[in-house]
């Protein structure tokens, strides 16, 4: 059995690798880990993984196999080469741990090989269709909320407004959950267009109600948050600061939730490979671990729960 971590790293990837290796060995599989994402399948770079070699990694962030964003893998000849690598190493099944881009690569590879391929969703963005949650999302939320709690202390003390930028280039799942759980006065996401005047009005009205500080959680995909902070300051005469949380959200020890999800997903992934099921994605739906077609997950956009925006407004009135 082969395993690869691809695309952006997410806390809990190591827990998933550990789960795959130990569960696979219990079913008499040997395991190879391809290194640096899809690049490992193009260069035939891998290491043999054993139950002992994955000891002590459950609590570690990142991925011991390393990862990369392999643009070359979008070319047909590269995918053909990866299929040849699987055949050369007698790989009976490949487990791909990653997000949307990784799933897309896995789908294209599945069209070039008879080797069963299973995707395990791991992404702090939580934007993979078909699964209620991805490995690493809970950790990223907790990391961001912890930092915002600290920022709020300064916001209240100095009576300032803070625009806090979280990750999310195209989707706002992380910003929504972080915003609600951190008690943000406003949440800005790419899925919902906004006018600056709406923000100014909200701040003025809050000031009239006696609120002298505020936290605005903004997904990076909404645009230039530095410019937004400057415009808010000019329009409202408030002191405004920008705080970009950046890559802190990707790192750190995975939460108990992320570790549990990684282990459960790994168990299901190995089961699917053992049953020779091809082109599947492991997903969490309504509290149960199940699977769905990899293609369906790739071609369908996960809907955004905009009711959280409405809830956030009520909670911060």
Phi, psi and omega in degrees: 000139178251153176221142180216141172252129189227154177075208180293141180285156179216137179301126182114351177299319179295323177297323178292318177300312179303315180297314180302312184297311185288323178288321178298317180296327178293343178252018175070027171267149163264155185231135172241139178251116178282136190264147177060045176067215181299338179303324180296327178282339178275332181254001183056044179258115182209166173229148176280134182247136179232165177306327180282325182290342178257013175291143176077015181248354183307320187267001185270140173284177179073203179213129180293341178274353185064168181209170179197165172258099188269095182295332180298334184290354176279350180269142184299322181294328179290320179295321176299320179295321179296321178297321178295324178297319178298316180293319181300324183261011177054042180283122183271350179187143181238129177253122183252118181256114182175194183256208185302314180297320179294320178295322179296317177297319179297321179296315180295321179294323181297336179282346184254355185219153174272357180291127177300134179233132181234132178263137176245115186288116178224109182194136178287347181281338179057034185253015179280124182293140174100340179244136179291335183208147177249156175299130177100340182297312181300320179296314181298320177299312181297322178298313182294317181296320178300317180291320180293324176303321179290318180297322181299325178304316179288321180300316180290316183298319184257006179053055182243164171254131177245127168266118182250115181270126175246169182288159182137082184290322184237340182232158186244024181301316181294313181299319180298309183293318178297315182299316180293314185284342176264357180070034181295142179287332177216148177231127180243125182229156182297333184288341183239116178288144181223157174252140180304324182297329177297320179293314180302316181297317180298319180293318179297317181295322179295322179295322179294332178276359178103004178276121183250000177219162181199153173243126175248114178268124183232128173290144184301335184285358181282344181130202184283100182288334178293316177296320179300316180299318179295320181291323177296318181297317181293322186279338187241354182061023176262158173279124184236136177232150177251134175232117180259113183288329172058220190284357174300333182289338180275335188261187177093165179294134178295145178291167177302321180298314180294323179293318180296313181298319179299317181293318180292320178296319180299317180300315180293321181297315179295322178300316180296319178296317180300328180270006179060032177278133187254147173053059180241159175235132175282134182219159173251121180226119178053041175084001182241141177275124179215198179216164178213170178297135180298322181295318179299319179295324184286322189267354183251134180274132179289129181288146178269133180277090184286351177296337178294328176295316179296319179296318180300320180296319180294316185292338183252012179297000000 
